[in-house]
Amino acid sequence: MISMLFWLLTALVGAGCVYQIAAAILVRRFAAASRLVPVERPPVSLLKPLHGAEAGLDTALESTLRQDYPAFQVLFGVGDPSDSALDVVRALPAPPPGGEVMVVVRPGGPARNRKVANLLSMWPEARHDLIVVADSDVRVDRGYLDDLVAPFADPTVGVVTSLYVGRFGEGLWSRIGALGINHGFLPSALVARALGRCDGCFGASIAIRRSVLERGGGLDAVADLLADDWALGAMARAQGLRIALAARPVDIVVTEPDLRTLFDHEIRWARTIASIDRAGYFASIITQPFGLALLAAGVSLVAGSVGVGLVVLGAASACRLWAVRAEEAAFGLPRADLTDLALREILSVAVYAVASAGRTVLWRGRRFVVRRDGTLEPVEGLAS
């Protein structure tokens, strides 16, 4: 039985290495692809829900205003007039000609998803037929709106979403968090699309036709869902429309003050994925060949065949390192320290194991249970 377990783990490691090679190739192709030029440049309403003056907020918000685009409306929304994000907004420069800024200070109502609650408070002020929703920590270049608008030239496109690259702030855990995005999330999203899974819709940056949103029940339809981004994409697919991928990723600023905060964030993200496709989440273990190889090495130690286990671990480590370096080169990322990479791999295994075994998430200080239908149920005093 021990021998069978070892060879099963070794086979999974092999599959994981194939995955890593394919993912790195897809990342390089994506990074090298040409930018699309929009056929038309209709006006856009961009909604930015804010909550607190997080590190790097000023840079992220200013980048949103500096768009090379003829007509766009930016809505900054907070639910509390004492929110420190308002001080950052007040210090922002004026937008270029064609840009308009509005600040909405209004409680978001009873929506359990607090991001959607904030969006609902801004919604009455959004004037245009193309709606963009972007997280507060998203940092973009001047062609961001063009990247989102260009795919809408195809009438079968209902939603355009952006991949994102993690740019770390200060500290070890910010670096570890960014590594998880750049060498975990982003490559896996590209592999999924290459395999025909085009249902991914990523909450950092989404553009949607107003008509698609309204036919799908509006923001109220996603007010209590954890995976609100996936649900917006599902609205489009239910109407026979596609989810397109923007030609360029956006940046998000990763600021994680400690391990506990990072772990809570990643458990929430992992359980969001699991709430959408639990079977697929379980199968994603093959994306972690290093963790599987560690298990294989442990089994080989029990079986008295340490040398074979070390060979498997060495091969998996080399493959994973090659993929990371290729992905770093593709996006011009700084080379990660080997210690950081090892910590990242161990944390990824821990997050996978914990996220697979429960349904609670911690979000902005509140604990929720994720029901089987993806809705959030607030629960206090419940262990994660």
C-alpha positions, 0 to 999 in steps of 0.5 A, spaced: 500 500 500 505 504 501 508 503 494 502 504 491 501 511 494 508 513 493 507 511 485 500 515 485 503 521 488 509 520 483 504 520 477 500 526 480 507 530 481 508 528 473 502 531 471 503 537 476 510 538 472 506 538 465 501 543 468 507 548 470 510 547 463 504 549 460 502 554 464 509 558 463 508 557 456 501 560 456 503 566 460 509 568 456 504 568 450 499 572 453 504 577 455 507 578 448 500 578 445 499 585 441 494 590 444 487 590 441 485 597 438 477 599 440 473 600 434 469 605 438 470 608 444 463 609 447 463 613 454 464 609 460 462 609 468 467 606 472 465 604 479 470 604 485 468 601 492 473 604 497 474 602 504 479 605 508 486 608 506 490 602 505 497 602 503 498 605 495 491 607 495 493 614 492 497 611 487 492 606 485 486 611 484 490 616 481 492 611 475 484 610 474 484 618 473 489 618 468 486 615 462 487 616 455 480 616 453 475 621 450 469 620 456 469 617 462 466 617 469 469 615 475 465 614 481 468 613 488 464 610 493 464 609 501 459 607 506 461 612 512 463 619 511 468 618 516 472 613 512 479 615 511 479 613 504 475 620 503 482 624 505 485 620 499 480 622 494 480 629 496 488 629 495 487 626 488 489 631 481 483 633 477 482 628 471 484 629 464 479 633 459 473 628 458 474 625 465 469 626 471 469 624 478 463 623 483 464 621 490 458 617 493 458 617 501 452 613 502 450 607 506 450 600 502 444 597 505 443 590 507 447 586 502 451 581 505 457 582 500 459 589 502 463 590 496 456 589 492 453 594 498 458 599 496 456 598 488 449 599 489 450 605 493 453 608 487 449 605 482 444 611 481 449 615 479 452 611 473 450 614 467 453 610 461 452 604 458 458 600 459 460 599 466 466 598 469 467 595 476 474 595 479 477 594 486 480 599 490 487 596 490 487 596 482 493 600 479 492 601 471 496 604 465 493 610 460 490 604 456 486 601 461 479 603 458 481 601 451 483 594 453 476 593 456 472 596 451 476 593 445 473 586 445 466 589 445 466 590 438 464 583 438 457 583 439 457 576 442 461 579 448 457 581 454 463 581 459 470 583 459 475 581 465 482 583 466 487 578 469 492 581 475 499 581 477 501 582 484 505 588 486 508 587 493 508 592 498 513 592 504 514 586 508 515 578 507 507 576 507 506 582 502 511 578 498 508 571 499 501 574 497 504 577 491 507 570 489 501 566 490 497 571 485 503 571 480 505 564 480 498 561 482 492 565 480 494 568 473 497 562 470 491 557 472 486 562 469 490 562 463 490 554 463 483 554 464 481 558 458 486 554 454 482 548 456 475 551 454 473 553 461 471 561 459 467 562 465 472 565 469 470 572 471 475 576 476 473 581 481 479 586 480 477 589 474 470 587 470 466 591 464 459 589 463 454 592 458 448 595 462 443 591 458 446 585 460 446 587 468 439 589 468 437 583 464 440 579 469 437 582 475 442 587 476 446 588 482 441 586 487 441 579 484 449 578 487 448 582 493 448 576 498 453 572 494 461 571 495 463 570 488 459 576 485 464 576 480 463 569 477 456 571 478 456 577 473 460 572 468 454 567 469 449 573 467 452 574 460 453 566 459 446 565 461 444 570 455 448 567 450 454 572 451 461 570 452 466 573 457 472 576 454 479 577 457 482 584 456 489 584 452 493 586 458 493 585 466 492 590 471 496 591 477 494 590 484 498 592 490 499 586 495 499 589 502 499 583 508 501 585 515 502 578 517 501 571 516 494 571 519 491 576 515 494 573 509 492 566 511 485 569 512 485 572 505 487 566 501 482 562 505 476 566 503 479 566 496 480 559 495 473 558 498 470 562 493 473 558 488 470 552 491 463 555 492 463 555 484 466 548 483 468 544 489 470 538 484 474 542 480 477 545 486 479 539 489 482 537 482 487 543 483 491 539 487 495 537 481 497 545 480 502 544 486 507 539 484 512 541 490 507 539 495 505 533 492 513 531 491 514 533 499 508 528 500 512 523 496 518 524 499 515 522 506 512 516 503 518 514 500 522 515 507 517 510 511 518 505 505 525 506 506 527 508 499 529 515 501 533 516 494 527 515 490 523 520 493 529 525 493 529 524 486 522 526 485 522 532 490 528 535 486 525 534 479 518 537 482 522 543 485 526 544 478 520 544 474 517 549 479 523 554 479 523 554 471 516 556 471 516 561 476 523 564 473 519 564 466 513 567 468 517 573 472 521 574 465 514 575 462 512 580 466 518 583 468 517 581 475 523 581 480 526 575 481 523 571 488 528 569 493 528 561 494 526 562 501 520 566 499 518 561 494 519 555 499 514 559 504 509 560 498 509 553 496 508 550 503 503 556 505 499 554 498 499 547 501 496 549 507 491 553 504 488 548 500 488 543 505 484 548 510 479 551 504 477 544 502 475 542 509 470 548 511 465 553 508 467 559 513 470 566 511 472 572 514 471 578 510 472 585 513 472 583 520 465 579 519 465 571 519 460 568 514 458 561 512 458 560 505 452 556 503 452 551 498 448 556 493 454 561 494 450 565 498 453 568 505 450 567 511 453 571 517 455 567 523 459 570 529 463 566 534 464 560 529 471 557 528 473 557 521 
